[in-house]
Amino acid sequence: MNGNGIAQGGEEKLISELRALYRSHGYIRYKMSKFEAYDLYASNKDFLTSQDIITFPEAGGKLMAQKPDVTLSIVRNSAEQADCVRKVYYNESVYRRPKGSKSFREITQVGLECMGDVDDYCVCEVLYLAAKSLLAISRDCVLAVSHLGIVSELLDRLGMSAEERAKAFSCISGKNLHELSCLLEAAEDREAAKALGRLVTLSGAPEEVLEELTALGCRGAYVDELKRLTEMLSELLPKGVLTLDFSVANDARYYTGVVFKGFVSGVPAGVLAGGRYDPLMKKMGKKSGAIGFAVYLDALERLLNTEKQYDVDTLLLYDAEAKPADVFRAVETLSQGGATVLAERAAPENLIYRRLLRLKDGEVLGDA
């Protein structure tokens, strides 16, 4: 591992580490086709990160799409079993047009889904695995957790229309406090409006935020759930990794309950996102609940590329007279601890290396 926690070798080793983490908790690999019927995405476009979709007609005329999302495919193709949960993880490519880009890209995505009779343990486990995923990327990370039930209760008190609620959630997730304040000005319940305005600015250690929730008059099953979850997680995670942040607000048409985002130092945007998406399950004809998350490896490109400053740690040069056994011994010694060593007669063009060593008469000389 390097100093920030990313496994040497970049994306491939990070994916391998995440897959091992999910398997260790009983999640089973879910594999899927690169293609899905377009109607699945057309009817759930608001759920997608990007609404641009690559489509093509099958021989029979059915319109197909290169999948822009994994969760929708898993939900559609998953069977339900009473009193059980299905736990799957995936490592798949999705095809999207990133924000601000004119071109589609193939993006590797890793994540997991827990579907079925979801209880406190399931929610806690998913949050724990989300935090552990972040720690695999960097020790300097934060998992920001919110609860849409608490926000929705205040919106209910304000009597907002569906359009106003959608705008409120958009303002909250975009941290647009000015527009939210304008939206709340007309509310008759001034106490609820004031509480919501304060709620969406709350962020910090769970025990401190929970105390503030009580002061705002937020009580009931949702607050109790958040308290139970954070108490369990605080015993399992390093101090400072878990925070409560009520500016985290996914689309309430698809999500309910706990929602969360993950951040790591050096990357301006979130690198992980997830939550409980029972409304999506219901919309797709399922009776059970579900919670999951995805790690966005495209958001990590800058960090992974920054960490990979060198093609190899050491370039070892040897001459024509060097004995192969001496070269092997030198490479074995220098590569102990996971360092990468390239042995060559001459330095390859455009190779980036951290240090250059030379083998002479069976001995490795200092930096050349």
C-alpha positions in Angstrom: 0.0 0.0 0.0 1.2 3.5 -0.6 1.0 6.3 2.0 -2.6 7.2 1.2 -3.9 3.7 1.2 -4.2 3.0 -2.5 -2.7 -0.4 -3.4 0.3 0.0 -5.6 -0.6 -0.8 -9.2 -3.6 1.6 -9.2 -7.0 0.7 -10.4 -6.7 -3.0 -10.9 -5.3 -3.7 -7.4 -7.9 -1.4 -5.8 -10.7 -3.3 -7.6 -9.2 -6.6 -6.4 -9.1 -5.3 -2.8 -12.7 -4.1 -2.9 -13.9 -7.4 -4.4 -12.1 -9.3 -1.6 -13.7 -7.0 1.0 -17.2 -7.7 -0.3 -16.7 -11.4 -0.6 -15.4 -11.5 3.0 -18.9 -10.5 4.1 -20.8 -13.0 1.9 -21.5 -10.9 -1.1 -21.6 -12.9 -4.3 -20.3 -11.7 -7.7 -23.1 -10.6 -10.0 -22.3 -10.6 -13.7 -24.5 -9.1 -16.4 -24.7 -8.5 -20.1 -23.3 -5.3 -21.5 -26.8 -4.6 -23.0 -30.3 -4.2 -21.5 -33.6 -3.3 -23.0 -33.8 0.4 -23.5 -37.2 0.7 -21.8 -35.6 -0.1 -18.4 -33.6 3.2 -18.6 -36.2 5.2 -20.5 -38.7 4.7 -17.6 -36.1 5.5 -14.9 -34.0 8.3 -16.5 -34.2 10.5 -13.3 -32.4 7.7 -11.5 -29.4 7.8 -13.8 -26.3 9.9 -13.3 -26.3 10.7 -17.0 -29.5 10.7 -19.1 -27.6 10.2 -22.4 -27.8 6.5 -23.5 -26.2 4.6 -26.3 -29.0 2.6 -28.1 -29.2 0.2 -31.1 -32.0 -2.0 -32.6 -31.8 -5.8 -32.3 -32.4 -7.9 -35.3 -36.1 -8.2 -34.2 -36.5 -4.5 -33.9 -36.3 -4.3 -30.1 -34.4 -1.2 -28.9 -31.4 -2.1 -26.7 -29.0 0.0 -24.7 -25.4 -0.2 -23.6 -26.0 -0.1 -19.9 -25.4 3.3 -18.3 -26.2 1.9 -14.8 -25.8 -1.4 -12.9 -28.4 -1.1 -10.1 -31.4 -1.0 -12.4 -30.3 -4.2 -14.2 -29.8 -6.0 -10.9 -33.1 -5.0 -9.5 -35.0 -6.0 -12.7 -33.3 -9.4 -12.8 -33.4 -10.3 -9.1 -35.9 -12.8 -7.6 -37.3 -12.1 -4.2 -37.5 -14.6 -1.3 -39.5 -13.9 1.9 -37.5 -13.2 5.1 -34.2 -13.3 3.2 -31.7 -10.9 1.7 -29.8 -11.2 -1.4 -26.3 -9.8 -1.2 -24.4 -9.2 -4.5 -21.4 -7.2 -5.6 -20.4 -6.2 -9.1 -17.4 -5.0 -11.1 -18.8 -3.8 -14.4 -18.4 -1.3 -17.2 -21.0 1.3 -17.7 -21.3 3.7 -20.7 -21.9 7.3 -20.0 -21.3 10.8 -21.2 -19.6 12.5 -18.2 -20.8 15.9 -17.2 -19.2 18.5 -19.4 -18.0 16.0 -21.9 -19.2 15.6 -25.5 -18.1 11.9 -25.7 -19.3 8.7 -24.2 -16.8 6.8 -22.0 -16.6 3.2 -20.7 -16.3 3.6 -17.0 -15.5 0.8 -14.5 -17.8 0.7 -11.6 -17.6 -1.4 -8.4 -20.3 -1.7 -5.9 -22.8 -3.8 -4.0 -26.5 -4.3 -3.4 -28.4 -5.8 -0.5 -32.0 -6.6 -1.4 -34.8 -8.2 0.5 -35.8 -8.1 4.2 -33.4 -5.3 5.0 -32.9 -4.8 8.8 -30.6 -2.7 11.0 -27.7 -5.1 10.5 -28.0 -5.0 6.8 -27.9 -1.2 6.7 -25.0 -1.1 9.2 -23.1 -3.6 7.2 -23.5 -1.7 3.9 -22.4 1.5 5.6 -19.5 -0.3 7.1 -18.4 -1.7 3.8 -18.8 1.7 2.2 -16.4 3.2 4.8 -14.0 0.3 4.4 -14.0 0.9 0.6 -13.1 4.5 1.2 -10.3 3.5 3.6 -8.9 1.2 0.9 -8.6 4.3 -1.3 -7.2 6.7 1.3 -6.9 6.9 5.1 -7.9 10.5 4.7 -11.6 9.9 4.0 -15.1 10.7 5.2 -18.4 8.9 4.9 -21.2 11.5 5.1 -24.5 10.0 6.1 -28.0 11.5 6.2 -31.6 10.3 6.6 -34.2 11.3 4.1 -37.0 10.4 6.5 -36.0 13.2 8.9 -35.9 15.7 6.0 -39.2 14.4 4.6 -41.0 14.8 7.9 -40.2 18.5 8.0 -41.3 18.9 4.4 -44.6 17.2 5.3 -45.1 19.7 8.0 -44.6 22.5 5.4 -47.2 21.1 3.2 -45.2 21.4 0.0 -46.4 20.2 -3.4 -44.5 17.4 -5.2 -42.8 20.0 -7.4 -41.8 22.1 -4.4 -40.5 19.0 -2.6 -38.4 18.1 -5.6 -37.0 21.6 -5.8 -36.2 21.5 -2.0 -34.3 18.3 -2.4 -32.4 19.7 -5.3 -31.5 22.8 -3.3 -30.4 20.7 -0.4 -28.2 18.3 -2.4 -26.7 21.3 -4.3 -26.1 23.1 -1.1 -28.1 26.0 -2.5 -29.1 27.6 0.7 -30.2 30.9 -0.9 -32.8 29.2 -3.1 -34.0 27.0 -0.3 -34.4 30.0 1.9 -36.5 31.7 -0.8 -38.6 28.5 -1.1 -39.3 28.4 2.6 -40.3 32.1 2.9 -43.9 31.3 2.0 -44.2 28.5 4.5 -46.9 29.0 7.1 -45.2 26.7 9.7 -42.3 29.0 10.5 -41.0 26.7 13.1 -40.7 23.8 10.6 -39.2 26.1 8.0 -36.6 27.3 10.5 -35.8 23.8 11.5 -35.3 22.6 7.9 -33.1 25.6 7.1 -30.9 24.7 10.1 -31.1 21.0 9.5 -29.5 21.1 6.1 -26.5 22.9 7.5 -25.8 20.3 10.1 -22.6 18.4 9.6 -20.1 16.8 12.0 -19.5 14.1 14.5 -22.6 11.9 15.0 -23.0 12.5 18.7 -22.9 16.3 18.2 -25.3 16.3 15.3 -27.8 14.0 17.0 -27.8 16.4 20.0 -28.6 19.3 17.6 -31.4 17.2 16.1 -33.0 16.9 19.5 -32.7 20.7 20.0 -34.5 21.2 16.7 -37.4 19.0 17.8 -36.5 16.2 15.5 -37.5 13.0 17.2 -39.1 9.7 16.4 -38.2 6.4 14.6 -35.9 8.0 12.0 -33.7 9.7 14.5 -33.7 6.6 16.7 -32.6 4.5 13.6 -29.8 7.0 12.9 -28.6 6.9 16.5 -28.5 3.0 16.6 -26.6 2.9 13.3 -24.0 5.5 14.2 -23.4 4.0 17.7 -22.7 0.6 16.1 -20.5 2.1 13.4 -18.5 4.3 15.8 -17.3 1.1 17.5 -16.2 -0.4 14.1 -14.6 2.5 12.3 -11.6 4.9 13.0 -12.6 8.1 14.6 -13.5 10.9 12.2 -14.4 8.6 9.2 -18.1 8.7 9.9 -20.0 12.0 9.9 -23.6 13.1 9.7 -24.3 15.6 7.0 -27.9 16.6 6.1 -26.8 18.2 2.8 -26.6 14.7 1.4 -30.0 14.3 -0.2 -30.7 11.8 -3.1 -33.8 12.0 -5.2 -36.7 11.1 -2.9 -38.6 9.5 -5.8 -36.1 6.7 -5.7 -34.6 6.8 -2.2 -35.8 6.8 1.3 -34.2 6.4 4.7 -30.4 6.4 5.0 -28.4 8.0 2.1 -24.7 8.6 2.0 -21.7 9.9 0.0 -18.0 9.1 0.3 -15.1 11.6 -0.1 -11.3 11.2 -0.1 -8.6 13.8 0.2 -7.3 15.0 -3.2 -10.6 14.4 -5.1 -13.0 17.4 -5.2 -16.1 15.3 -5.9 -17.6 12.3 -4.1 -16.1 9.0 -5.1 -18.8 6.8 -3.6 -22.6 7.2 -3.3 -25.5 5.1 -2.1 -28.5 4.7 0.0 -31.7 2.9 0.7 -33.8 2.8 -2.5 -37.1 1.1 -1.5 -39.2 3.4 -3.8 -37.3 2.2 -6.8 -37.9 -1.4 -5.8 -41.6 -0.7 -5.5 -41.7 1.1 -8.9 -40.2 -2.0 -10.5 -42.7 -4.4 -9.0 -40.7 -5.6 -6.0 -42.1 -5.9 -2.5 -38.8 -5.9 -0.6 -36.4 -3.1 0.4 -32.8 -2.5 -0.8 -29.7 -0.6 0.0 -26.4 -0.4 -1.9 -23.6 1.8 -3.2 -21.2 2.3 -6.0 -17.6 3.4 -6.1 -16.9 5.7 -9.0 -13.5 4.8 -10.3 -13.6 7.5 -13.0 -13.7 10.1 -10.1 -10.5 8.5 -8.8 -8.5 8.8 -12.0 -6.7 11.9 -11.0 -5.7 10.5 -7.6 -4.7 7.1 -9.1 -2.7 8.8 -11.8 -1.1 11.1 -9.2 -0.1 8.2 -7.1 1.4 6.4 -10.0 4.2 8.9 -10.6 6.5 6.2 -11.9 6.2 3.3 -14.3 8.6 1.4 -12.0 10.2 2.2 -8.7 13.7 1.1 -9.8 15.4 0.7 -13.1 18.3 -1.7 -12.8 20.9 -1.5 -15.5 23.3 -4.4 -16.1 26.0 -4.9 -18.8 26.5 -7.7 -21.3 29.0 -9.4 -19.0 26.6 -9.7 -16.0 25.6 -13.2 -14.9 21.9 -13.9 -15.1 22.0 -15.3 -11.6 23.4 -12.0 -10.3 20.6 -10.1 -12.0 18.0 -12.4 -10.6 19.3 -12.0 -7.1 19.5 -8.2 -7.4 15.9 -8.0 -8.7 14.6 -10.3 -5.9 16.4 -8.2 -3.2 15.2 -4.8 -4.6 11.6 -5.9 -5.1 11.1 -7.1 -1.5 8.2 -5.2 0.2 6.3 -4.8 -3.1 8.6 -2.4 -5.0 8.7 -2.8 -8.7 12.0 -3.4 -10.5 12.8 -3.4 -14.2 16.1 -5.0 -15.2 17.4 -3.7 -18.6 20.6 -3.4 -20.5 19.7 0.2 -21.4 17.1 2.7 -20.3 13.9 2.4 -22.4 12.7 5.6 -23.9 9.9 7.5 -22.0 10.2 5.2 -19.0 9.5 7.0 -15.7 11.4 5.6 -12.8 12.0 6.7 -9.2 15.6 5.7 -9.0 18.3 4.3 -11.3 20.7 1.6 -10.1 23.5 -0.2 -11.8 24.7 -3.8 -11.4 28.4 -4.2 -11.7 30.5 -7.3 -10.9 27.5 -8.8 -9.1 27.0 -5.7 -6.8 24.3 -3.1 -7.0 25.8 0.4 -7.0 24.1 3.5 -5.7 22.0 5.9 -7.7 23.7 6.3 -11.0 
